Structure formats: C-alpha cells, structure tokens
Amino acid sequence: MSTTSFETFFGSFDPDPRIRGKQWEHACKWLLQNDPVYRSTIKTVWLWDEWPDKDGPDAGIDLVAKTKKDELWAIQAKAWDKETNVTKHDMDSFIAESEGSRFGLRLLITTSKGVARAVQTLENRGELHPPLRRMCRHDLEDREWPASFSDLKQGWKVPRPPGNAPTTSARGIERSFRWA
C-alpha cells in the first residue's frame, strides 16, 4: 500500500459529517499509535467508548492515550473544513470533561487551520490545567498517510525510512506539537 498526501487521505472520508467525524477519531488513534514521533511515547490509545476507565458516554473527550510513563492524555478530534478555526465554544465540553488531575495533557487534533483567538488567550494565560496542545492541518500535512481510509482499516503502517529507525526525544515530540 502506498503513501499519499493528507489532502488525498482526508478526501477519502465519507462526506457525511457525522460519519467523517467517527472516521477521523479512528485516524487519530492510528496516527498516535503509528507515527514515529508518537509511537515512542505512547503505550496505548483508546477511543472513548473503548477506554476501560470511562465514566459515562462521550461528553467531549474522543480518545484517551496512555504514555509509557503512565500519564493519561485527553484527546479531542475535529474533522473540519481546512479554512475554519476551532472556537472556545466548540471546545467547552472537552475542556470541562478533561479538567482536573486525571489527565496530564489535553490534545486537540484538528483538520482545520487552527484555533480562534479565545482559545489562544486561554493557552497564553496559562488558565488550562492540564495544558492544551494542538495538532492542526499544517502539522498533519507533514506526515505520511495511507492512500485512503479503507487502507488505514486494513492495517497500513507508516513505512520506516531506510537505514536506522527514527529516534525521538522529548524535545522532538514537543516540537511536533503546536505550543502556545
């Protein structure tokens, strides 16, 4: 199976926004488990409904990741138009549900261009505990993707570069996030 651009990969998703959103949650799980930067840090990733410690239905958190240091990350996946910005209103339930000491990090993975100024203001003031990190469209475009969503479901893996396996460090992972 071959690699393709993010645009082509995302274009293979269902046009129905609800179905596309669920597909994007699966793609985010795959990304965190297979991308060379994240697979060295993350032990496991669950969709919210798969997470053994969930305390009810999805109310804003789409996925949960557990790092190799046993820290939990709350993740929200937004499959939106590339020209939009995610607003604070769009994230209110995610922020509320992930508040407190249960999670060490909040991660927004969005197909949109970024977040609105109100979200940036919260980040810059340091008012979010745990902190919010984001991966926006331009971050996703820098990665290798399967040719289609159906390839992802068939177990497609990121091809290893020739030579030595990639090395990652905490500094490299930090660079892969969009830090406020």
KAKAVEN-V394764 format. One record per pair of residues at least 4 apart in sequence whose C-alpha atoms are under 6 Angstrom apart, sorted by the first residue. I is the first residue (numbers start at 1). J is the second residue. If there is no record, write none. Layout:
i->{I	I}
j->{J	J}
This chain:
i->{3	3	3	4	4	4	6	6	7	9	9	12	13	14	16	17	21	24	25	30	31	32	33	34	35	37	38	41	41	42	42	42	43	43	43	44	44	45	45	46	46	46	46	47	48	48	60	60	61	61	61	62	62	63	64	64	64	65	65	66	66	66	67	71	72	72	73	73	73	73	74	75	75	75	76	77	77	78	79	79	80	80	81	82	82	82	83	83	84	85	85	85	86	86	87	87	88	88	88	93	104	105	105	106	106	107	107	107	108	109	109	110	111	111	112	113	113	114	122	123	133	134	134	135	135	146	151	152	168}
j->{145	146	147	145	146	147	10	141	11	147	148	148	20	20	20	21	79	79	77	34	35	38	39	39	39	168	42	67	68	66	67	68	66	67	68	65	66	64	65	50	51	63	64	63	62	63	93	94	75	76	94	75	76	75	73	74	75	72	73	70	71	72	71	104	103	104	103	104	105	106	106	106	107	108	108	109	110	110	110	111	111	112	112	111	112	113	112	113	112	114	115	116	115	116	115	116	92	118	119	97	130	130	131	131	132	132	133	134	134	134	135	136	136	137	137	136	137	136	127	180	179	177	178	139	177	151	156	156	172}
